[in-house]
């Protein structure tokens, strides 16, 4: 099916994205990451995720240790660095790290941290296979779940819930006609990268619908999730061990 035709979105269509292909030309990869940075800035991705982080930080005792945050599958580090910048602007004590399976993406994230003079560190990790560090209060994943099949997505949700101490935040695209239209227009207005143009539409076709996310979270054992829509045709999943303890289903072992 040509990408410019309007696909049926009732069923998920997870197709290989160019950004995920091994051997992608580094220059094209870097150009695509720049385009994604611009799209995420316009989408206000960091602002959506920062609000629950700020609420958590402000609820802590005055002398509490800084919150430690891990951005999982961080790509070029834009979200992690935007969160670090927001924390700095609001006077919040937040220690930010990011991890990604791609050494090139991690190197770019480290370079961006130096350029922006922000305190953040990055490391290479396959979050579906490597052990997750247990030192983080907050774990964040943005625009990653749609790259996975349903089984791996559930595995990731369960692993992140088991690893985070206080708060888990998942943000991703919604598979809707409006989301597809916004992806078509936004990728072309905000990026010259042909990879972004193609992958933006493939991402929506491979994304989940809200009911599917809720069902996956339940199967992964995340009781008491807060799941809501946010601009532009994305969702935000919030979960914490405290929420799970208060859920009628209770915590799961």
C-alpha positions, 0 to 999 in steps of 0.5 A: 500500500502506498504510504500516501494513501489513507490506510485502515487503522482499525488493526495495528500494522507494525512495519519496519521503520527506516530508523530501525534498520542496521547499516543506516547511513550516519549522516541520514540518521543524524538528519532524521534525529534533528527533524525528530528534535524539532517535531518533539519541541513543537509537540511539547513532549517534555512539558507533558511528562514534566508535570507529574515529575514536578508534582512528585518532586514537590511532594518530597521532604525539603532535605530529600535526595534528588530524584533520579530519572532514566529515559529509556530508549532515549535516542538522541537525548532530546527528551532527557535534556529537555527534562533536565532543562525544565528541572533547572528552570523550576529549581527541582533537584533532578538527576537525569540519565538516558539509555539507548541500544544505539551507540551513535544515538548515545554519542549524539546525546552526550554531544547535545548535553555538552552543547546545552551545558546540561548535567545528564549522562547516557549509556548504551543498553538494550532495555529488553535484554540487559538488566535494568539499573535499580537506582532510578526513582522515575523511569520514562519512555517516549515514542518507543512502545510503538516500535515493539510487538505486543509481547515485547511491549508488555515485557517492557512495561513489566520490567520498567514497573519492577525497576522504578521506585516511585513513578513510571511514565510512558508516552507514545502516539495514538493510532487514529485518523487524526494522528495519521493526518497530523503525522503526514503534515507535521513531518513535512512541515518540520523536517526535510528528512525523507526518513522522518517523512516515511517513518512518521506515517509508519509509526502511527500505523504501528502505534496502539490505541488507548484501549490496547494500551490499557489492556497491555498494562493490565496484562503486564501487572500495572494495577491502578494506571492513569491513562489519558490523551494528550496533544498531539494525538498521544497518550500518557500512561502514569503508574506508581507502586503507591497507585498499585497498592491502592488499586482494588486489585492490589499489588501483584507479585 
